[in-house]
Amino acid sequence: MQKTEDHWENVSRSKSFIAHLFFSPIHLRSNDLKKAFDQERNEEWRDDLLALIPRLGVDSLIELALYLGVEIKLNDKVIWTQLENQLLANFHLMDTVQVCQLRWASSQLKPRPNSKRFEDTLQ
């Protein structure tokens, strides 16, 4: 099959090529996310994480929820609220496995930092 004459113009307008216009590069203090989480948690760290959450895709949000809920057991209401809002906004993009992972990750912390709306959505 031959490529159309405007093939490369269409490719250059595709999402992967124009993503840099909408999402500027993220500069973290550490290139290793695990190392950034393991360091002392302070207000700057929290602000960096809150700025990062809206830029993550669904897969990354779920991995972050699993990491926060299971590995480091971070029970910070502000961070979980931001994460929850992003997950609810992208809920239509999740498959059943991802919903189950999210439900399990959010149930690991006591007291649960989740809203009633989030809990009802995951049911």
N, C-alpha and C positions, 0 to 999 in steps of 0.2 A: 504494500500500500504506500502510495506516495504522500509525502507531507504537503500540506497546503502551503501556499505562498506566505501566509501570515502565521505560520506555525511558531516561529521563534518569538514573534511579538506576543502571541498568546502565552507562551511559556514564561516569558519575562514578566507578565502580569499575574502569574499564578501566585498562590498564597505563599509558597516557600521563598519566592524571590522578593516579595514585597513585605514580608514579615519584619524585616529590619526597619522599615519605615514606621511601623506601629509599635513595635516592642524594641526599645533601645537595649543595648547590652547591659547585663546585670553585673555589677561589680561587688563582689563579696570580699570580706577581709581575708577569707581563706578559700583556696580553690577546692578544698575537700569539705563537703557539706557535713560529713560525720564529725570531722574535727571542729567545725564551727559550732555544732550542737554540744559537743563535749566540753568546750571551753566554758569559762564562767559566764553565766547568763546575766546580762545586765540590760539596761534600757536600750542601748544602741543595738544590741543583738536582737532584741524584741522588735525594734523599729525596722531593722533590716528584714526580718522574717515577715512582718506585716506588709512591707512593700513588695516582697517577693511573691507572696501567696496569690495575688490577682493575676500574675503573669504565668502561672503554671497551668499546664494542661491537665485533663482529667486523670490520666495515669499517674502523673507526678503528684497530684493532690492526694490520691489514694495512698501512694507510697509514703507521702509525708504524714498522713493520718496514721498509718500503721506504725511508722517510726516514732511519732509523738506519743501514741497511745500504748504501744507495746514495749518498745526498746528503752526510751528514756523516761516514759511515764510522766510527761509534762502535762500538768493539769492547770494550765493558764487559760482563764476564761476568755480573755481578749483574743488570744491567738486562735483558740478553738472556735470562737464566734466568727472571726474572719474566714477561717477555713470552712466552716459550716456554710456561710453565705455563698462562698465560691462553689462549693459542692452542690448546693441546692440550685444555683443558677445553671449548672452544667449537668444536672441530674438526668436529663433526657439523653445524654451521650453515653451513659453507663450501661454496661451489660449486667446480667444477673450475678456473675462472679464478683464483679467490682462492688456491687451493692452489698453482697455478703461480706466481702473484705472490710468494707467501710462500717458496716453494722458491728462486726466483731471488734474492729479497732476502737470504735467509739464506746463500746461497752466495757473496755478494760479498766477504765479509770473510775475511782470512787472518791468523792461524789462525781457523778457524770457532769461534764461541762456543757452538755448539749441542751438545746431548746426542745420544747414539746413538739414544735413543728418538724424539726429534724428527726426526732424519734418516730413520729407518726409517718413521715415519708419513708423511712427505712423499714417500716413494718410490712 
